[in-house]
């Protein structure tokens, strides 16, 4: 469903429910024919009525309107989609899909631009639908609340897709057991391969230098011993060649670097900042060593705006931001700003070289976020998940004292999100997280929280 060009919200809604609207129009036309006594009109009217009832056609516009309001999407029909923020356009599109109530619904990361009330509405809609639903998502809470069967496309030892029943709980248990078996079998095969290689190397060394008999031994004895050593080498070569390594290396494990520390001082102070139309109510916080803060609030409250101000990317209209000169800060933005024509490894190296001395930098391969073959690709050739991993690597590369993370779980695998959450809870750096991820909010429920209230501007950036 396209959401660009000169199209308006009203046009997007009309296109989404075109089939129900057409069914109502067909029924009206059949009713006119029936009233006029047109031959065959009765059968035509009955068929049109049945079709409209199946589609619940009279309720289609109301369903979309309810969805628009529940998702905090733009409801003014004349508003151009191009004039809306990315989040607003996405919510209009999602509301249209939910309101259309088609037989089958395909959703790709439907929770990315939703606040808590929007997430609750989406969850209720999906659980109550009569039609089929296929959702591509990394949202662990949505999986827990909605999924019955999970198809896992993450790498497996045999490159086959895995299907897990019993919802999210069944997936987690099955995936954990699969990973343990994979690591165990890979280690067993690698150990046996190393043993055979050592055995062959030892046999070759004996053949080269160890077969010569003591002085006085006859030629026949020397020949016999040499022949035995040659046979030993051949036998071990055959054993090595017969040892097929069938299990690929398991996926990399995320290695969160040890971030810089500065004790005894305020690392970042944000004092009563506002931005006209985007962050209308003064917001304030301060962070010291190992400080934690989770920023919450509905769409339009200015969470991303606050983080942009704190990072120094956006100048506030009122208030101040203070950060000591030698305090390093890194900001993971919600939306990607990567140069798609650059190679990932080259861009990473240039980014790091420009910010920190080489002795303090973290190599891309050290983080376990991208494999070598992925690092060598142009950024535009990477998947959304791989690009998000690269962005995370860029944030961690400079070993910052302060981490600002805006929706950090977007496009990341479930396993990586779990690893990242554990690392954020343990790191010595100060961390600010803005998120709608319900599972992440549960995982950091012990952190201090800053609740932002919605602004009066419906088109505020989120």
N, C-alpha and C positions, 0 to 999 in steps of 0.2 A: 504494500500500500504506500504509494509515494506521498511525501509530505512537503514538497518544495514547490518552486516556481511561483506563479501568481495565484495559486489556489488559496481558498479561504477555508476557515473552519467549517462553515456551512456546506461547502462543496465536498469536503472530506467526509462529513457525516452522510451526505446524500449518496456518495459513492459506496460507502460501507454498507448501507441498508438499501441498496438499489433493488435487490431481489424482493424484499418485503414491500417496498413502495410500488414496484411493478405489479405485485400480486394484488394490492389494494386497487390500483388503477384498472387491472383486468377485471376485478370483481365489479367495480363501478360500471365499466363498459358492458359487462354481461347483464347487470341489473337494468340498464337502459334498454338493451335488446329484449330482455324479458318483459319489461313494461310495454314495449312497442309490439309485442306479439310476434317477434321474428322467429321463424321456424328453427328448431334446435336450440333456442335460447335457454330453455329450462336445463338441458344437459350441460350446456356451456356454463351456466350460472352455478350449477351444483359442483362442477369440477373446479371452478375458480374459487368458490367458497371453501372447498376442502383444502385447496392449496394454500389459501390465505390463513386458514386455521392451523395448518401444520407449521407454518412459519411464524405464527403468532404476530401477523403482519401489523395489526393495528397498534401494537405496543412497542414497535421497533424504535420509533423516535424517542419515546419516553425512556426506554432502556439505555439508549446512548446518552441522553441528557443526565440520567442518574449516574452513569459511569463517569461522565465529564466532571460532574460536581464532586463525586467521591474521590476522584484521582487528583483533584485540585488543578484541573486542566482549564484552558480557555473555553468559555461557553458562548462568547459573542460570535454569531455566525459570520459577520463581515470581516473579522480579523484575518489578515493575511498570515499564512503559516510562516513565511519568511521573516516576519516581524517578531516571531516568538523565540524564546530561548530554546536551546537544544532540549532541555528537560520538558518544557511546555509542549513542543512539537511531538515529542515521544509520548507524552501522556494523552494528547489528543488522539494519536494513532491507536494507542492501547484501548482507550475508551470506545473508539469506533469498533474495534475488533470484538471486545467483550459485549457491547450492545447489539452487534449484528447477530449474535447467537447462532452462528453457523454450526453445521453438524460436526465439523472437525476444526480444531483450533491449534495452530502452530505458533509458539511464542519463543523468541530468542532473547534470553536475558531480560525477562519482563520486569524485574524489580530494580533495575539500575537507577532509575530516576524517580523512585517513589519514596514518599515519607512514610511514617508509621501508619497513619490512617489509610493511606493508599495501599500499603502492603496488606493490611487487614482486609480491605475491600477485595483486592485481587485474590487473596487466599479463599475468602468466602465464595467468590464467584467460581473459582476453579473447582472447589469441593462440591458445589451444588449443581454443576453442569451435568446435563444428560448426555451431551455429545462427548466425543473423544478429545483428549488433550495430549499434545506432545510439547514438552517444555525443555528447552536447552538452558541450563542454569548452573551457576556455581553457588547459588543462595542456599545455604545449608538449612536454614529455618524453613524455607519454602519446600524443600525436599522432604523435610521431616513432617510438615503439615499436610502435604498434598500427594506426594509420589506413592504409587503402589508398586510399580516395577521400574527399576533403574537400569539403563543401558550405559555402560561405562566405556568410553572411547579412549581412555588413558592407555599408555603402552602396557603390553602384557608379554610374557615370555615367548608365546607363540604367535604374536601379532593378531590374535583373534579378539573380537569384541566380547566383553563379558556382560551377562544379563543377571541381575540380582533381584530376587523377590523379597517380600516382607518389608517393603518400603526402605526408608533411609537407614533404619537400624540394621536391616539385613545386608544392605550395601556396605556399611562400615565394617561389620563383622567379616563379611566375605572378602572384602578388599584387604583387610588386615591379614587374614590367613593366607591369601594369595601372595602378598608381599613377602611374608615370612618364608613361604615355600620357595619363592623365586630367589631370594637372597641365599637361602641354604643351598639350593641346587647349583646356583652360579658359583658359590664358594667351593662346593665339593668338586665341580668340574675343573675349576681353576687350580685347585690344590693337586688334583690328579695330573693335570697337564704339566704343572711345575715339577712334579715328581718324575714324570717320564722324561722331561727335558734334562733334568739333572742326571738321570740314569744314563741317557744317551751321551751326554757330555762326559761323564766319568768313563764310559766304555771307550769313547774316542780318545780320551787322554791316555788310557792304558794301552790302546793300540799304537799310539804314537811313541810313547816313552816308556811304557812299563812292561813290554812283552819280552825284552831282551834277556835271555838267560845268563847265568853266571858263566865265567870263563871255564872252558873245558866241556861245556855241554855240546853234544853232537848236533849236527845240522838237522837231523830228523826231529830231535826234540824241539829245536827252535821253530821249525816249520809247523809242527803239531800245535805248539802253543800259539803261534801267530794265527793259524787257521781258526782256532777256538775264539780268539779275540775278535777276529773279523766277523765270525758268526754271531757273537754277542752284540756287536755294533748293529749288524743287519736286523737282528731280532728286536732290539730296542727301537730302531727306526720304524719297523713295522708296527710296533706297539703304539708309538707316538702318532703315526699316520692313521691308525685305526681309531684313535681316541678323538671322536668327533665332539667339538664344543657346540652343543645345540642350544644352550641357554645364553641369550644376550645379556649384556651388563644391565642391571636394574637402573631405573631412572635416578638421576642425581638427587642428593639430599641437600636442601637449602642450608647454607652455612652463613648464618648471620655474623658479621664481623664484630669484633670488640670495639665499640665506639668510644670516642674521646670523652674524657671526664674533666669537669672543672668544679671543684667543691667550694663551698663557702661563699658563693656569689649568685646573684640573680642573673640568669642567662638570657631571659627574654621577659620584657614587661610591656604589656599592652594596656593603655589607660584610657578608658571611656572613648573609644574610637567610634565614629559613625561615617557612613558614606551615603550621600543623598540618593534616595530611591532604591538602595540596595541593603543597607544596614542602618536603619533609621533609629534604632534604640541603642544607646551607648553600651558597649561591651568592653569588659576588662578582665585580664588575668595576668599572672606572672608565674614563671617557671624557674626552678633552681635545679641543681644536680639530682637526677633520677625523678624529676617532677613528671606528673602524669595529668592529663586532662582529656576528657571526651566531650566534644561539642555536639549537641543535639538540637533538634528543632524542626518544624515543618518546612516544606519547600517554600522559598521566598523569605525565610528568616535571615538569610545572609551568611550562612555557614562558610561557603566557599569564599565569599567576600572577606570575611574576618580572617581566614587563613592567608589570603592574598595580601591583606594589609600587614599581618604579622610577619610575612615573609619579605616585605619590602617591595612587592610587585605593584602595589596599589597605594596611592597616597590617601590618607583619610581626610575627610572634610573637617572633622574635629577630633581632638584627642591626640595622643602621642604613642609612639612605639620606640622602646629603648632596648638596644642590644649592645653589649660590650664589643669593642672593635675586633678582638681575637676570637670571638665565639662564632663557630661555624654552624650555619643553619641550612637544612635541605628541605625542599618542599616537593612532595608527590602530589601533582595536580590531578583533578578528576578527569580532565580531558587531555588527550595526548597532544604534544607539540613537537614530536620528533620529526627530523628531516628524512623523508621517506627515500630519498635518493642516495643517502650515505650508507656505507656498510656499518653494521652494528659495532663490530670490534673497533673500527677506525674512529667512529664517533665517540665511543666510550673512552678511548685513549685520549682523544683531543679534549674531551670534557674534563677528564681527571687532571691532565697536564696543566690545564689553564687555572685550576683551582688549588691544588695542593702539591707539595714537593713529592717527587717520585717515591721517596722512602716511606711516605705516609699513605700512599695510595693503595687501594685494594684492587687486585687484578680481577678481570671479569670472570675468568675461569675459577677463581677461588670461591665465588659465591654460590656456585651450583645452580644458577638460574638459567643459563643458556649453554647448550652443548657447542662444541667447536664448529660443527657444520652449520649451526644456527647463527653463531657469531659472525661467520664469514659472509652471510647473506646481506643484501640491501634491506634496510629497515622496512621498506614497503612490501617486501616479499615475506615478512614474518606475519604470523597470525596475530590477532588482537591479544591473545594471551601471552604470546612471546614478546610483543611490543610492551605490554604491561610489565613483564618480567625485566625487560631492559630498562624501563623507567625506574623500577625499584632498585635495580643495580646502580643506576646513575645516582640515585639518592644516597645509597649506602657507601658509594665509592670514596667519598671524601671524609669518611668517619666523622660525621657531624656531631656537635654537642647537643643540637636541638633538631628533632624530626617533626615536621608537619605533614600529616597524611590525610588527604581528602579522598574519601571512599576508597581506601587501599585495597579492598577485596575485589573490586570490579575486575572481571576477566581472569581472575586467578583460579587455579585448580583448588579443589577442596583440600587436598593434602598440603599444598603450599600455604593456604590460608591458616590451617592448623599450626604449621611450623612457624609462620610469621607471627601469629598471635602469641605463641609461647615465647618467641624472641622479644617481642615488644614488652611483655611482662617482666622479662629478665634483664634487659639492657640497662647500662649505666647512664645512657643519654636521657635527656628530657624528651617527652613524646606528647604530641597533641594529635588526636584522631577525631575526624568528623566522619560520621557514618550513619547509614540507615540499616546496615546489616544487623538483623536482629540477633543472630547467633554471636556476632562479634560484641554487640552490646552486652549480651549475657556474660561473655568471657571477660569483659573489663568492667563489670558492674561495681567492683571495688574502687575504681578510679574516681577522683573528683570530677564533677560534671558541670558544664556550663550550658544551660538551656536558653536558647534564643527564641524570641517570639516572632511570629510572622509580621512582615511589614504590610503596609497598605497597598503596595505596588504588586499587582498580580503577575507582572512580567519580570519581577526581580530575579536576578541570577541565582541559581541554586547549586 
